[in-house]
Amino acid sequence: KFQKIEQMFQHEVCVEIPNAFWNRNSFIVSLPYVEGFHESQILTKITPMQMTKEILEYYEKDIQGFLDKNLIRSSKSSWNCPTFMYKMFQK
């Protein structure tokens, strides 16, 4: 019964591409096991880059140019890009 279904499948479905399902390349990826490794060792947070006032002004001008050209848009998202965050010191 299965051979009949297989033959019917080959003749009806695989008419145009007879080897569509039978000769596919398969890729198997194996990762090396590292003893003593734990998920907590994966770095998920990095410290933000410190910027001088001149660099900050340059990036603000650059970002404003992108906003003016409609290449980017402002967002109210709580997920901020750490590259553009800076700490303001109180005097």
Backbone as CSV, one residue per row, in Angstrom:
resi,resn,N_x,N_y,N_z,CA_x,CA_y,CA_z,C_x,C_y,C_z
1,LYS,0.821,-1.190,0.000,0.000,0.000,0.000,0.872,1.263,0.000
2,PHE,1.939,1.251,0.808,2.828,2.413,0.852,3.578,2.603,-0.458
3,GLN,3.950,1.502,-1.097,4.648,1.605,-2.378,3.735,2.219,-3.431
4,LYS,2.467,1.866,-3.380,1.511,2.421,-4.328,1.372,3.934,-4.113
5,ILE,1.296,4.353,-2.849,1.199,5.785,-2.546,2.473,6.503,-2.974
6,GLU,3.629,5.874,-2.739,4.904,6.483,-3.131,4.995,6.630,-4.645
7,GLN,4.585,5.608,-5.380,4.619,5.685,-6.841,3.653,6.752,-7.352
8,MET,2.471,6.812,-6.754,1.496,7.813,-7.157,2.038,9.221,-6.867
9,PHE,2.693,9.374,-5.732,3.290,10.657,-5.371,4.380,11.038,-6.363
10,GLN,5.236,10.087,-6.721,6.322,10.359,-7.666,5.785,10.727,-9.044
11,HIS,4.736,10.083,-9.476,4.215,10.331,-10.822,3.368,11.596,-10.903
12,GLU,2.664,11.929,-9.839,1.761,13.074,-9.901,2.384,14.368,-9.373
13,VAL,3.121,14.279,-8.290,3.653,15.480,-7.659,5.019,15.847,-8.219
14,CYS,5.846,14.860,-8.436,7.232,15.116,-8.840,7.439,14.971,-10.339
15,VAL,6.467,15.335,-11.129,6.590,15.204,-12.579,7.621,16.183,-13.122
16,GLU,7.554,17.439,-12.708,8.454,18.454,-13.242,9.854,18.357,-12.646
17,ILE,9.948,18.075,-11.368,11.250,17.950,-10.699,11.286,16.584,-10.013
18,PRO,11.772,15.578,-10.697,11.688,14.222,-10.156,12.513,13.991,-8.888
19,ASN,13.567,14.746,-8.697,14.393,14.516,-7.507,14.250,15.653,-6.492
20,ALA,13.096,16.279,-6.444,12.904,17.433,-5.569,13.076,17.083,-4.101
21,PHE,12.615,15.916,-3.704,12.667,15.551,-2.294,13.701,14.481,-1.980
22,TRP,14.177,13.783,-2.970,15.009,12.611,-2.691,16.489,12.947,-2.597
23,ASN,16.968,13.941,-3.320,18.403,14.217,-3.353,18.752,15.588,-2.778
24,ARG,18.074,15.991,-1.744,18.378,17.290,-1.136,19.652,17.203,-0.318
25,ASN,20.410,18.284,-0.345,21.586,18.359,0.514,21.125,18.585,1.945
26,SER,21.790,17.944,2.859,21.464,18.175,4.266,22.711,18.685,4.962
27,PHE,22.512,19.651,5.813,23.615,20.252,6.535,23.390,20.046,8.025
28,ILE,24.354,19.467,8.665,24.274,19.218,10.094,25.361,20.036,10.765
29,VAL,24.960,20.833,11.725,25.907,21.662,12.458,26.057,21.076,13.847
30,SER,27.279,20.829,14.228,27.518,20.335,15.584,28.419,21.328,16.295
31,LEU,28.043,21.660,17.510,28.810,22.600,18.299,29.664,21.838,19.298
32,PRO,30.875,22.316,19.541,31.741,21.604,20.481,31.236,21.760,21.910
33,TYR,31.413,20.729,22.693,31.030,20.769,24.099,32.196,21.330,24.892
34,VAL,31.928,22.339,25.698,32.963,22.948,26.522,32.623,22.652,27.974
35,GLU,33.505,21.949,28.641,33.248,21.610,30.038,33.317,22.855,30.903
36,GLY,32.426,22.941,31.867,32.422,24.057,32.796,31.736,25.304,32.271
37,PHE,31.203,25.245,31.057,30.535,26.412,30.486,29.102,26.483,30.986
38,HIS,28.666,27.684,31.331,27.296,27.889,31.795,26.717,29.107,31.088
39,GLU,25.396,29.124,30.941,24.740,30.226,30.234,24.992,31.571,30.897
40,SER,25.232,31.574,32.193,25.461,32.843,32.888,26.767,33.505,32.457
41,GLN,27.637,32.767,31.767,28.898,33.328,31.293,28.731,34.109,29.995
42,ILE,27.568,34.026,29.359,27.324,34.747,28.116,27.078,36.211,28.453
43,LEU,27.832,37.092,27.833,27.691,38.517,28.106,26.453,39.054,27.405
44,THR,25.523,39.557,28.178,24.318,40.132,27.589,24.274,41.640,27.752
45,LYS,25.082,42.159,28.634,25.101,43.604,28.837,26.539,44.094,28.766
46,ILE,26.713,45.188,28.090,28.027,45.814,28.036,27.874,47.256,28.487
47,THR,28.939,47.812,28.952,28.869,49.196,29.413,28.786,50.131,28.212
48,PRO,27.996,51.185,28.315,27.886,52.132,27.207,29.210,52.850,26.949
49,MET,29.405,53.228,25.701,30.607,53.949,25.314,30.548,55.367,25.872
50,GLN,31.623,55.812,26.481,31.657,57.180,26.986,31.963,58.137,25.837
51,MET,31.231,59.244,25.813,31.404,60.216,24.742,31.813,61.562,25.317
52,THR,32.659,62.218,24.578,32.988,63.593,24.940,31.866,64.498,24.441
53,LYS,31.875,65.729,24.872,30.836,66.673,24.460,30.863,66.899,22.950
54,GLU,32.068,66.945,22.371,32.194,67.164,20.928,31.615,65.991,20.140
55,ILE,31.909,64.774,20.592,31.383,63.590,19.894,29.867,63.550,20.013
56,LEU,29.353,63.866,21.189,27.910,63.878,21.399,27.232,64.886,20.478
57,GLU,27.793,66.082,20.366,27.226,67.098,19.476,27.274,66.640,18.020
58,TYR,28.370,65.977,17.634,28.491,65.463,16.271,27.384,64.444,15.985
59,TYR,27.173,63.496,16.915,26.152,62.470,16.711,24.743,63.058,16.727
60,GLU,24.499,64.036,17.605,23.182,64.670,17.620,22.907,65.376,16.298
61,LYS,23.912,66.028,15.738,23.773,66.697,14.437,23.551,65.658,13.335
62,ASP,24.288,64.559,13.405,24.158,63.483,12.428,22.760,62.863,12.494
63,ILE,22.282,62.606,13.691,20.952,62.028,13.866,19.883,62.991,13.376
64,GLN,20.042,64.271,13.670,19.072,65.258,13.197,19.037,65.291,11.667
65,GLY,20.198,65.135,11.034,20.240,65.064,9.574,19.473,63.863,9.042
66,PHE,19.608,62.713,9.710,18.854,61.517,9.310,17.354,61.720,9.510
67,LEU,16.984,62.391,10.611,15.566,62.680,10.851,15.012,63.607,9.777
68,ASP,15.776,64.628,9.393,15.329,65.575,8.372,15.144,64.900,7.013
69,LYS,15.984,63.908,6.717,15.896,63.193,5.439,14.905,62.034,5.489
70,ASN,14.243,61.850,6.644,13.285,60.759,6.856,13.913,59.379,6.693
71,LEU,15.204,59.274,6.974,15.850,57.967,6.953,15.580,57.200,8.246
72,ILE,15.356,57.936,9.323,14.983,57.346,10.602,13.830,58.156,11.166
73,ARG,13.178,57.615,12.178,12.110,58.358,12.839,12.301,58.252,14.342
74,SER,11.786,59.230,15.058,11.929,59.222,16.508,11.030,58.142,17.092
75,SER,11.419,57.646,18.237,10.693,56.556,18.866,10.512,56.842,20.344
76,LYS,9.435,56.353,20.884,9.159,56.464,22.317,9.410,55.122,23.007
77,SER,10.126,54.245,22.353,10.365,52.906,22.876,11.247,52.949,24.113
78,SER,10.995,52.007,25.009,11.838,51.907,26.204,13.136,51.160,25.906
79,TRP,13.243,50.597,24.703,14.458,49.878,24.303,15.374,50.864,23.592
80,ASN,16.227,51.499,24.324,17.127,52.502,23.752,18.411,51.856,23.277
81,CYS,19.009,52.470,22.305,20.303,52.008,21.813,21.385,52.560,22.740
82,PRO,22.202,51.700,23.364,23.184,52.200,24.323,24.256,53.083,23.700
83,THR,24.397,53.047,22.383,25.411,53.872,21.739,25.085,55.354,21.878
84,PHE,23.797,55.680,21.894,23.402,57.075,21.934,22.974,57.537,23.325
85,MET,23.188,56.718,24.321,22.859,57.120,25.684,24.071,57.781,26.316
86,TYR,23.836,58.776,27.117,24.935,59.406,27.826,24.454,59.846,29.191
87,LYS,25.354,59.895,30.117,25.024,60.257,31.480,25.307,61.738,31.673
88,MET,24.323,62.458,32.173,24.495,63.884,32.433,24.878,64.053,33.901
89,PHE,25.971,64.691,34.126,26.441,64.920,35.484,25.845,66.207,36.024
90,GLN,25.446,66.173,37.281,24.918,67.376,37.911,26.064,68.231,38.401
91,LYS,25.900,69.536,38.284,26.959,70.450,38.722,26.808,70.786,40.182
